[in-house]
Amino acid sequence: MFEQLLINHCAPTLAGIKVANMFMYSGSNPYRDVKHWNNILNAFGLKLMIIKKSENKVLIYIYRVAMLGNLLSLTDVQNFLKDYGYTDFDDIFSVLNQLVIRFTYSSFPHEIGIFLGYPLEDVKMFILNKGKNYKCCGIWKVYCNEKKSTEIFESYKNCTSSFSNLFLSGKNITSLCVA
């Protein structure tokens, strides 16, 4: 079940073309499962963490350490996240712990788009427009660069389809992951 969720929801991150993904998981021992998959996927520069818990499910965040580090080093991203209380951008784990805290105060903090690799301007416009008045909608609501975003959506869709087909034909996740 966990492997199928990784393929269905995280293929672009596993492939190295997206900084991060998230998915809901309702396994009997999610902490054990996250630890198990971290032991396997850390060799590929990937980390998993539980960012939100509810009674019978968890929200799991999977990210590429280097890509997230590069993203969090951008001045514009840092300035945006500072408005939401984020600090210490040299320490990814500290920033992610701040995200976990934000999830305790908000059902879904809108700055999560940054952590998923969505364009900063689209995240800002989503917040400003309260999710309305967008040009198109795919993985995220697009306000700025519709053509580039639709190309990205298509590449994520193709990646997920390809990974799914390969997985169903017997390939395991580690043979599909890009280091």
N, CA, C and O of each residue as an XYZ file, in Angstrom:
716
protein
N       0.819     -1.197      0.000
C       0.000      0.000      0.000
C       0.865      1.263      0.000
O       0.619      2.185     -0.778
N       1.878      1.305      0.874
C       2.736      2.480      0.961
C       3.443      2.719     -0.370
O       3.519      3.852     -0.846
N       3.963      1.642     -0.969
C       4.663      1.792     -2.245
C       3.751      2.358     -3.321
O       4.163      3.220     -4.098
N       2.527      1.881     -3.370
C       1.578      2.370     -4.381
C       1.286      3.851     -4.166
O       1.164      4.600     -5.135
N       1.172      4.283     -2.910
C       0.956      5.704     -2.618
C       2.160      6.533     -3.057
O       1.995      7.615     -3.618
N       3.360      6.035     -2.806
C       4.561      6.749     -3.257
C       4.552      6.916     -4.777
O       4.851      7.997     -5.284
N       4.216      5.865     -5.493
C       4.176      5.934     -6.954
C       3.086      6.896     -7.419
O       3.335      7.760     -8.260
N       1.886      6.750     -6.877
C       0.747      7.550     -7.334
C       0.866      9.035     -6.999
O       0.408      9.884     -7.764
N       1.479      9.350     -5.858
C       1.489     10.735     -5.391
C       2.860     11.412     -5.429
O       2.952     12.632     -5.295
N       3.918     10.629     -5.609
C       5.253     11.205     -5.448
C       6.225     10.901     -6.585
O       7.416     11.185     -6.456
N       5.762     10.345     -7.668
C       6.654      9.961     -8.767
C       7.567     11.111     -9.227
O       8.763     10.884     -9.407
N       7.051     12.330     -9.422
C       7.956     13.396     -9.866
C       9.091     13.690     -8.876
O      10.192     14.057     -9.287
N       8.826     13.529     -7.585
C       9.880     13.725     -6.588
C      10.845     12.552     -6.622
O      12.058     12.749     -6.559
N      10.329     11.346     -6.722
C      11.189     10.167     -6.829
C      12.083     10.269     -8.062
O      13.232      9.829     -8.037
N      11.559     10.845     -9.135
C      12.302     10.984    -10.394
C      13.292     12.143    -10.385
O      14.131     12.248    -11.279
N      13.200     13.007     -9.388
C      14.130     14.128     -9.298
C      13.726     15.352    -10.094
O      14.555     16.229    -10.336
N      12.444     15.433    -10.516
C      11.998     16.603    -11.288
C      11.112     17.530    -10.466
O      10.662     18.558    -10.974
N      10.856     17.189     -9.212
C      10.024     18.017     -8.328
C      10.639     17.982     -6.939
O      11.148     16.950     -6.502
N      10.590     19.096     -6.261
C      11.227     19.205     -4.948
C      10.545     18.339     -3.894
O      11.219     17.770     -3.035
N       9.215     18.232     -3.947
C       8.507     17.518     -2.881
C       7.080     17.178     -3.284
O       6.520     17.743     -4.223
N       6.518     16.241     -2.545
C       5.111     15.864     -2.665
C       4.591     15.521     -1.273
O       5.352     15.424     -0.311
N       3.286     15.343     -1.192
C       2.647     14.937      0.058
C       1.569     13.910     -0.269
O       1.059     13.856     -1.388
N       1.236     13.099      0.729
C       0.109     12.188      0.579
C      -0.413     11.790      1.949
O       0.312     11.810      2.944
N      -1.693     11.427      1.974
C      -2.319     10.946      3.198
C      -2.079      9.439      3.297
O      -2.095      8.718      2.299
N      -1.853      8.988      4.537
C      -1.579      7.573      4.771
C      -2.314      7.117      6.019
O      -2.314      7.803      7.041
N      -2.935      5.962      5.927
C      -3.706      5.451      7.061
C      -3.255      4.056      7.489
O      -4.063      3.265      7.977
N      -1.983      3.752      7.309
C      -1.445      2.460      7.736
C      -1.471      2.321      9.249
O      -1.629      3.306      9.971
N      -1.318      1.114      9.714
C      -1.440      0.845     11.149
C      -0.282      1.415     11.963
O      -0.461      1.728     13.140
N       0.911      1.559     11.358
C       2.060      2.102     12.082
C       2.834      3.052     11.168
O       3.889      2.690     10.647
N       2.312      4.268     10.972
C       2.943      5.182     10.005
C       4.363      5.585     10.380
O       5.183      5.822      9.494
N       4.674      5.669     11.677
C       6.034      6.060     12.075
C       7.039      4.976     11.695
O       8.142      5.281     11.240
N       6.668      3.735     11.877
C       7.525      2.619     11.466
C       7.709      2.636      9.946
O       8.817      2.440      9.446
N       6.616      2.871      9.219
C       6.681      2.873      7.757
C       7.545      4.017      7.234
O       8.324      3.832      6.298
N       7.410      5.195      7.833
C       8.236      6.338      7.421
C       9.707      6.045      7.714
O      10.574      6.329      6.887
N       9.987      5.481      8.878
C      11.376      5.133      9.217
C      11.926      4.113      8.223
O      13.050      4.254      7.743
N      11.141      3.093      7.917
C      11.554      2.067      6.960
C      11.896      2.689      5.602
O      12.946      2.398      5.028
N      11.007      3.543      5.096
C      11.233      4.131      3.777
C      12.340      5.173      3.794
O      13.011      5.370      2.781
N      12.543      5.839      4.914
C      13.701      6.732      5.021
C      14.992      5.926      4.907
O      15.934      6.357      4.242
N      15.040      4.770      5.546
C      16.234      3.920      5.457
C      16.534      3.540      4.015
O      17.697      3.395      3.640
N      15.517      3.381      3.223
C      15.691      2.994      1.817
C      15.969      4.204      0.932
O      16.882      4.172      0.106
N      15.195      5.264      1.099
C      15.223      6.386      0.151
C      16.252      7.469      0.470
O      16.557      8.292     -0.393
N      16.790      7.489      1.684
C      17.809      8.493      2.012
C      19.013      8.392      1.080
O      19.652      9.403      0.788
N      19.330      7.195      0.612
C      20.456      7.002     -0.311
C      20.247      7.722     -1.635
O      21.202      7.964     -2.373
N      19.003      8.062     -1.935
C      18.669      8.780     -3.172
C      18.496     10.283     -2.932
O      18.060     11.006     -3.828
N      18.833     10.754     -1.732
C      18.676     12.171     -1.405
C      17.255     12.546     -1.045
O      16.879     13.717     -1.104
N      16.462     11.550     -0.669
C      15.057     11.760     -0.321
C      14.836     11.563      1.179
O      15.486     10.731      1.813
N      13.921     12.333      1.725
C      13.522     12.171      3.128
C      12.012     12.243      3.207
O      11.360     12.955      2.443
N      11.474     11.491      4.147
C      10.040     11.514      4.428
C       9.846     11.972      5.867
O      10.673     11.707      6.739
N       8.742     12.660      6.093
C       8.389     13.032      7.456
C       6.886     13.192      7.570
O       6.202     13.528      6.603
N       6.397     12.949      8.749
C       4.980     13.164      9.027
C       4.824     14.623      9.431
O       5.465     15.085     10.375
N       3.967     15.347      8.710
C       3.801     16.769      9.035
C       2.468     17.088      9.697
O       2.271     18.182     10.225
N       1.553     16.117      9.662
C       0.276     16.336     10.336
C      -0.330     14.994     10.686
O      -0.273     14.039      9.911
N      -0.921     14.946     11.889
C      -1.575     13.721     12.356
C      -3.045     14.018     12.619
O      -3.406     15.101     13.080
N      -3.874     13.046     12.319
C      -5.263     13.089     12.753
C      -5.537     11.750     13.420
O      -4.614     10.961     13.623
N      -6.775     11.485     13.758
C      -7.084     10.272     14.510
C      -6.612      8.996     13.827
O      -5.995      8.146     14.469
N      -6.891      8.849     12.538
C      -6.576      7.580     11.885
C      -5.743      7.717     10.616
O      -5.664      6.772      9.830
N      -5.123      8.872     10.403
C      -4.264      9.032      9.234
C      -3.239     10.127      9.486
O      -3.368     10.943     10.399
N      -2.220     10.111      8.643
C      -1.162     11.115      8.737
C      -0.920     11.711      7.350
O      -1.211     11.086      6.330
N      -0.388     12.916      7.336
C       0.031     13.562      6.100
C       1.544     13.427      6.029
O       2.265     13.935      6.888
N       2.015     12.739      5.002
C       3.442     12.494      4.838
C       3.986     13.421      3.754
O       3.410     13.557      2.674
N       5.101     14.044      4.074
C       5.815     14.948      3.171
C       7.105     14.239      2.764
O       7.878     13.814      3.623
N       7.336     14.112      1.467
C       8.575     13.536      0.943
C       9.269     14.614      0.128
O       8.646     15.279     -0.700
N      10.572     14.782      0.370
C      11.285     15.863     -0.306
C      12.700     15.454     -0.665
O      13.284     14.539     -0.084
N      13.224     16.169     -1.645
C      14.626     16.030     -2.050
C      15.411     17.062     -1.256
O      15.195     18.267     -1.391
N      16.318     16.577     -0.431
C      17.052     17.431      0.499
C      17.782     18.554     -0.236
O      17.650     19.719      0.140
N      18.538     18.229     -1.263
C      19.326     19.249     -1.975
C      18.420     20.270     -2.658
O      18.685     21.471     -2.603
N      17.359     19.801     -3.295
C      16.461     20.723     -4.003
C      15.759     21.659     -3.019
O      15.625     22.854     -3.282
N      15.311     21.115     -1.885
C      14.652     21.969     -0.885
C      15.648     22.963     -0.305
O      15.306     24.124     -0.084
N      16.868     22.521     -0.059
C      17.901     23.434      0.438
C      18.140     24.578     -0.524
O      18.246     25.732     -0.109
N      18.225     24.263     -1.816
C      18.411     25.307     -2.833
C      17.229     26.263     -2.864
O      17.406     27.477     -2.965
N      16.033     25.718     -2.777
C      14.824     26.541     -2.791
C      14.800     27.488     -1.586
O      14.499     28.674     -1.725
N      15.118     26.954     -0.410
C      15.086     27.772      0.807
C      16.233     28.775      0.885
O      16.228     29.649      1.751
N      17.213     28.660     -0.005
C      18.319     29.624     -0.023
C      17.997     30.862     -0.852
O      18.741     31.842     -0.819
N      16.886     30.824     -1.600
C      16.519     31.960     -2.447
C      15.992     33.113     -1.598
O      15.113     32.928     -0.756
N      16.529     34.285     -1.827
C      16.167     35.466     -1.034
C      14.678     35.760     -1.092
O      14.069     36.045     -0.060
N      14.075     35.697     -2.280
C      12.639     35.985     -2.403
C      11.799     34.990     -1.604
O      10.810     35.368     -0.976
N      12.194     33.730     -1.629
C      11.479     32.699     -0.872
C      11.632     32.951      0.623
O      10.659     32.863      1.371
N      12.836     33.261      1.055
C      13.070     33.541      2.469
C      12.252     34.744      2.934
O      11.637     34.705      4.000
N      12.243     35.807      2.139
C      11.475     37.004      2.517
C       9.989     36.691      2.637
O       9.317     37.177      3.546
N       9.481     35.880      1.720
C       8.080     35.487      1.777
C       7.804     34.666      3.035
O       6.855     34.947      3.768
N       8.626     33.662      3.282
C       8.394     32.784      4.429
C       8.592     33.494      5.771
O       7.976     33.119      6.769
N       9.441     34.506      5.795
C       9.626     35.286      7.034
C       8.316     35.919      7.477
O       8.066     36.061      8.674
N       7.475     36.303      6.514
C       6.171     36.890      6.844
C       5.272     35.903      7.580
O       4.304     36.307      8.223
N       5.585     34.614      7.489
C       4.803     33.579      8.157
C       5.541     33.002      9.366
O       5.143     31.976      9.917
N       6.611     33.670      9.765
C       7.323     33.292     10.984
C       8.481     32.331     10.807
O       9.050     31.869     11.796
N       8.840     32.023      9.584
C       9.948     31.092      9.361
C      11.281     31.806      9.541
O      11.439     32.972      9.178
N      12.234     31.075     10.109
C      13.583     31.604     10.344
C      14.591     30.482     10.126
O      14.219     29.351      9.812
N      15.846     30.803     10.291
C      16.931     29.823     10.281
C      16.924     28.976      9.006
O      16.852     27.748      9.064
N      16.999     29.645      7.868
C      16.899     28.977      6.574
C      18.106     28.105      6.225
O      18.070     27.355      5.250
N      19.166     28.204      7.014
C      20.332     27.344      6.782
C      20.109     25.937      7.328
O      20.883     25.024      7.040
N      19.057     25.767      8.112
C      18.762     24.471      8.727
C      17.397     23.988      8.234
O      16.358     24.407      8.744
N      17.414     23.103      7.238
C      16.171     22.599      6.635
C      15.257     22.005      7.695
O      14.045     22.221      7.668
N      15.833     21.261      8.623
C      15.015     20.585      9.634
C      14.300     21.586     10.532
O      13.163     21.353     10.941
N      14.957     22.693     10.838
C      14.330     23.742     11.634
C      13.154     24.359     10.874
O      12.085     24.578     11.444
N      13.354     24.634      9.606
C      12.288     25.219      8.779
C      11.118     24.240      8.669
O       9.959     24.642      8.768
N      11.420     22.959      8.465
C      10.344     21.969      8.364
C       9.611     21.793      9.695
O       8.404     21.553      9.713
N      10.331     21.910     10.798
C       9.652     21.867     12.101
C       8.711     23.055     12.265
O       7.645     22.930     12.867
N       9.108     24.205     11.728
C       8.225     25.366     11.751
C       6.974     25.098     10.907
O       5.876     25.516     11.273
N       7.141     24.404      9.787
C       5.998     24.033      8.953
C       5.054     23.110      9.730
O       3.837     23.289      9.687
N       5.602     22.142     10.426
C       4.786     21.234     11.243
C       3.992     22.036     12.271
O       2.808     21.774     12.482
N       4.629     22.994     12.901
C       3.938     23.849     13.879
C       2.830     24.642     13.201
O       1.737     24.779     13.751
N       3.105     25.167     12.006
C       2.076     25.906     11.264
C       0.866     25.012     10.971
O      -0.267     25.494     10.975
N       1.087     23.729     10.721
C      -0.013     22.804     10.487
C      -0.856     22.599     11.743
O      -2.032     22.247     11.641
N      -0.285     22.812     12.911
C      -1.083     22.657     14.133
C      -2.019     23.837     14.336
O      -3.047     23.704     15.000
N      -1.673     25.001     13.766
C      -2.496     26.205     13.920
C      -3.396     26.486     12.727
O      -4.317     27.299     12.807
N      -3.121     25.811     11.628
C      -3.898     26.021     10.411
C      -4.156     24.653      9.797
O      -3.264     23.805      9.766
N      -5.365     24.438      9.311
C      -5.655     23.140      8.725
C      -4.780     22.878      7.497
O      -4.420     21.734      7.220
N      -4.442     23.935      6.768
C      -3.592     23.787      5.598
C      -2.941     25.133      5.285
O      -3.491     25.922      4.516
N      -1.773     25.402      5.875
C      -1.130     26.710      5.632
C      -0.779     26.887      4.155
O      -0.170     26.010      3.543
N      -1.166     28.020      3.599
C      -1.011     28.237      2.157
C       0.440     28.288      1.699
O       0.721     28.036      0.527
N       1.356     28.606      2.587
C       2.758     28.635      2.176
C       3.297     27.243      1.867
O       4.430     27.111      1.406
N       2.509     26.215      2.111
C       2.926     24.851      1.776
C       3.292     24.759      0.292
O       4.122     23.936     -0.093
N       2.675     25.601     -0.535
C       3.000     25.605     -1.961
C       4.488     25.812     -2.217
O       5.047     25.228     -3.145
N       5.124     26.633     -1.407
C       6.565     26.850     -1.554
C       7.306     25.537     -1.320
O       8.202     25.176     -2.082
N       6.926     24.832     -0.264
C       7.590     23.584      0.103
C       7.340     22.464     -0.911
O       8.051     21.459     -0.924
N       6.334     22.645     -1.751
C       6.043     21.678     -2.808
C       6.642     22.095     -4.152
O       6.498     21.393     -5.153
N       7.315     23.243     -4.158
C       7.976     23.694     -5.375
C       7.098     24.489     -6.319
O       7.453     24.676     -7.483
N       5.954     24.961     -5.838
C       5.098     25.786     -6.685
C       5.763     27.151     -6.864
O       6.487     27.599     -5.975
N       5.533     27.819     -7.994
C       6.141     29.133     -8.209
C       5.707     30.134     -7.134
O       4.531     30.217     -6.780
N       6.673     30.882     -6.632
C       6.426     31.849     -5.568
C       5.291     32.815     -5.927
O       4.417     33.081     -5.102
N       5.305     33.333     -7.145
C       4.277     34.305     -7.540
C       2.885     33.684     -7.531
O       1.914     34.348     -7.170
N       2.779     32.422     -7.925
C       1.477     31.752     -7.883
C       1.011     31.552     -6.443
O      -0.176     31.695     -6.150
N       1.929     31.225     -5.554
C       1.569     31.071     -4.135
C       1.088     32.410     -3.574
O       0.072     32.478     -2.881
N       1.825     33.460     -3.880
C       1.430     34.796     -3.400
C       0.055     35.198     -3.937
O      -0.790     35.699     -3.196
N      -0.154     34.971     -5.235
C      -1.428     35.357     -5.849
C      -2.580     34.493     -5.349
O      -3.704     34.979     -5.224
N      -2.322     33.228     -5.062
C      -3.341     32.353     -4.483
C      -3.806     32.923     -3.147
O      -5.006     32.986     -2.876
N      -2.868     33.330     -2.326
C      -3.198     33.892     -1.017
C      -3.942     35.213     -1.187
O      -4.962     35.440     -0.537
N      -3.439     36.078     -2.049
C      -4.056     37.387     -2.288
C      -5.473     37.264     -2.828
O      -6.360     38.017     -2.427
N      -5.688     36.318     -3.736
C      -6.989     36.127     -4.389
C      -7.879     35.108     -3.683
O      -8.971     34.791     -4.154
N      -7.402     34.600     -2.553
C      -8.157     33.603     -1.781
C      -8.575     32.414     -2.651
O      -9.681     31.888     -2.528
N      -7.649     32.007     -3.540
C      -7.888     30.841     -4.374
C      -8.781     31.087     -5.575
O      -9.130     30.142     -6.282
N      -9.153     32.317     -5.818
C     -10.033     32.630     -6.956
C      -9.249     33.381     -8.034
O      -8.102     33.774     -7.823
N      -9.883     33.572     -9.182
C      -9.352     34.387    -10.281
C      -8.081     33.833    -10.918
O      -7.280     34.605    -11.445
N      -7.880     32.550    -10.885
C      -6.692     31.946    -11.466
C      -6.891     31.737    -12.974
O      -8.018     31.706    -13.469
N      -5.770     31.594    -13.689
C      -5.803     31.389    -15.142
C      -6.116     29.939    -15.502
O      -6.886     29.673    -16.424
N      -5.520     29.015    -14.776
C      -5.782     27.590    -14.978
C      -5.428     26.851    -13.694
O      -4.808     27.403    -12.785
N      -5.834     25.603    -13.648
C      -5.609     24.818    -12.440
C      -5.123     23.434    -12.835
O      -5.700     22.783    -13.705
N      -4.065     23.000    -12.191
C      -3.519     21.659    -12.390
C      -3.064     21.177    -11.030
O      -3.887     20.978    -10.137
N      -1.773     20.987    -10.858
C      -1.211     20.610     -9.564
C      -1.412     21.762     -8.577
O      -1.608     21.527     -7.385
N      -1.365     22.981     -9.058
C      -1.645     24.176     -8.269
C      -2.469     25.125     -9.130
O      -2.640     24.904    -10.329
N      -2.973     26.175     -8.509
C      -3.711     27.204     -9.254
C      -2.696     28.194     -9.819
O      -1.853     28.729     -9.098
N      -2.799     28.421    -11.112
C      -1.823     29.221    -11.841
C      -2.356     30.634    -12.046
O      -3.472     30.833    -12.525
N      -1.543     31.592    -11.677
C      -1.892     32.998    -11.842
C      -0.939     33.722    -12.792
O      -1.298     34.754    -13.360
N       0.260     33.196    -12.967
C       1.279     33.970    -13.673
C       1.711     33.387    -15.017
O       1.475     34.019    -16.047
N       2.309     32.253    -15.049
C       2.878     31.727    -16.284
C       2.143     30.448    -16.683
O       2.591     29.337    -16.400
N       1.009     30.635    -17.344
C       0.140     29.514    -17.686
C       0.827     28.494    -18.600
O       0.726     27.289    -18.371
N       1.516     28.970    -19.620
C       2.144     28.050    -20.576
C       3.191     27.178    -19.902
O       3.167     25.957    -20.060
N       4.102     27.773    -19.163
C       5.150     27.013    -18.487
C       4.538     26.050    -17.463
O       4.964     24.900    -17.357
N       3.544     26.521    -16.717
C       2.921     25.680    -15.694
C       2.223     24.472    -16.309
O       2.330     23.364    -15.782
N       1.508     24.670    -17.417
C       0.828     23.524    -18.040
C       1.843     22.515    -18.582
O       1.581     21.312    -18.582
N       2.997     22.999    -19.042
C       4.063     22.087    -19.471
C       4.583     21.275    -18.282
O       4.845     20.078    -18.405
N       4.729     21.929    -17.143
C       5.177     21.234    -15.931
C       4.133     20.207    -15.504
O       4.480     19.075    -15.166
N       2.855     20.595    -15.517
C       1.784     19.654    -15.154
C       1.848     18.405    -16.033
O       1.710     17.282    -15.549
N       2.057     18.620    -17.323
C       2.113     17.501    -18.267
C       3.313     16.600    -17.965
O       3.207     15.376    -18.029
N       4.451     17.212    -17.638
C       5.627     16.397    -17.324
C       5.407     15.588    -16.047
O       5.846     14.441    -15.972
N       4.747     16.151    -15.053
C       4.445     15.408    -13.816
C       3.471     14.270    -14.100
O       3.620     13.166    -13.577
N       2.476     14.551    -14.930
C       1.490     13.525    -15.284
C       2.161     12.370    -16.032
O       1.898     11.203    -15.743
N       3.028     12.700    -16.992
C       3.735     11.669    -17.757
C       4.660     10.849    -16.864
O       4.757      9.630    -17.009
N       5.326     11.516    -15.954
C       6.217     10.830    -15.019
C       5.426      9.852    -14.160
O       5.826      8.698    -14.007
N       4.313     10.300    -13.603
C       3.490      9.440    -12.749
C       2.958      8.250    -13.534
O       2.964      7.124    -13.036
N       2.506      8.489    -14.739
C       2.003      7.407    -15.587
C       3.106      6.393    -15.891
O       2.889      5.185    -15.797
N       4.265      6.881    -16.247
C       5.393      6.005    -16.559
C       5.799      5.183    -15.332
O       5.986      3.970    -15.429
N       5.935      5.847    -14.180
C       6.312      5.140    -12.949
C       5.261      4.098    -12.584
O       5.598      2.986    -12.177
N       4.009      4.453    -12.728
C       2.923      3.540    -12.391
C       2.984      2.294    -13.277
O       2.875      1.172    -12.782
N       3.156      2.490    -14.569
C       3.247      1.365    -15.495
C       4.450      0.477    -15.189
O       4.341     -0.749    -15.201
N       5.593      1.095    -14.917
C       6.788      0.324    -14.593
C       6.622     -0.437    -13.278
O       7.042     -1.589    -13.162
N       6.009      0.213    -12.296
C       5.774     -0.425    -11.000
C       4.832     -1.622    -11.158
O       5.067     -2.687    -10.587
N       3.775     -1.436    -11.932
C       2.820     -2.521    -12.151
C       3.431     -3.680    -12.942
O       2.971     -4.818    -12.849
N       4.475     -3.374    -13.723
C       5.136     -4.434    -14.484
C       6.218     -5.147    -13.667
O       6.893     -6.046    -14.167
N       6.374     -4.730    -12.393
C       7.297     -5.450    -11.522
C       8.520     -4.691    -11.057
O       9.281     -5.215    -10.243
N       8.744     -3.478    -11.538
C       9.883     -2.689    -11.078
C       9.628     -2.245     -9.636
O       8.501     -1.914     -9.270
N      10.696     -2.241     -8.818
C      10.518     -1.739     -7.459
C      10.887     -0.255     -7.390
O      11.479      0.295     -8.319
N      10.535      0.366     -6.301
C      10.734      1.823     -6.180
C      12.202      2.205     -6.300
O      12.528      3.202     -6.944
N      13.086      1.434     -5.694
C      14.494      1.816     -5.747
C      15.052      1.762     -7.166
O      15.995      2.487     -7.484
N      14.492      0.926     -8.010
C      14.965      0.901     -9.400
C      14.422      2.074    -10.203
O      14.936      2.390    -11.276
N      13.375      2.722     -9.677
C      12.793      3.872    -10.354
C      13.347      5.204     -9.864
O      13.314      6.196    -10.591
N      13.856      5.229     -8.635
C      14.351      6.477     -8.039
C      15.605      6.981     -8.730
O      16.440      6.204     -9.193
N      15.713      8.283     -8.785
C      16.886      8.941     -9.320
C      17.669      9.509     -8.141
O      17.099     10.153     -7.259
N      18.968      9.268     -8.132
C      19.810      9.778     -7.033
C      20.138     11.235     -7.254
O      20.835     11.841     -6.440
